Amino acid sequence: MKGFARPTLPANLSEPCPPIPELDTESWDALNKAYIDLAFSYGECEMRRKAIVEVFG
């Protein structure tokens, strides 16, 4: 029986989470868009993290 070989980590899972963008406006519309963008980015990053934990954890 051969030894267990750990799978290779896909490049997209090893990317760091994107930085939180700085908001330099007082517009409520811009704040709303920034919040939606941040929530989407966080969701993608969290899915990558969960995948890493599931496969490599």
CORGIDA-V414596 format. One record per backbone hydrogen bond with DSSP energy under -0.5 kcal/mol. NH is the residue of the N-H (numbers start at 1). CO is the residue of the C=O. If there is no record, write none. Layout:
nh:NH co:CO
nh:NH co:CO
//
This chain:
nh:6 co:4
nh:13 co:10
nh:14 co:10
nh:14 co:11
nh:15 co:11
nh:24 co:22
nh:31 co:27
nh:32 co:28
nh:33 co:29
nh:34 co:30
nh:35 co:31
nh:36 co:32
nh:37 co:33
nh:38 co:34
nh:39 co:35
nh:40 co:36
nh:41 co:37
nh:42 co:38
nh:43 co:39
nh:44 co:40
nh:45 co:41
nh:46 co:42
nh:47 co:43
nh:48 co:44
nh:49 co:45
nh:50 co:46
nh:51 co:47
nh:52 co:48
nh:53 co:49
nh:54 co:50
nh:55 co:51
nh:56 co:52
nh:57 co:52
nh:57 co:53
//
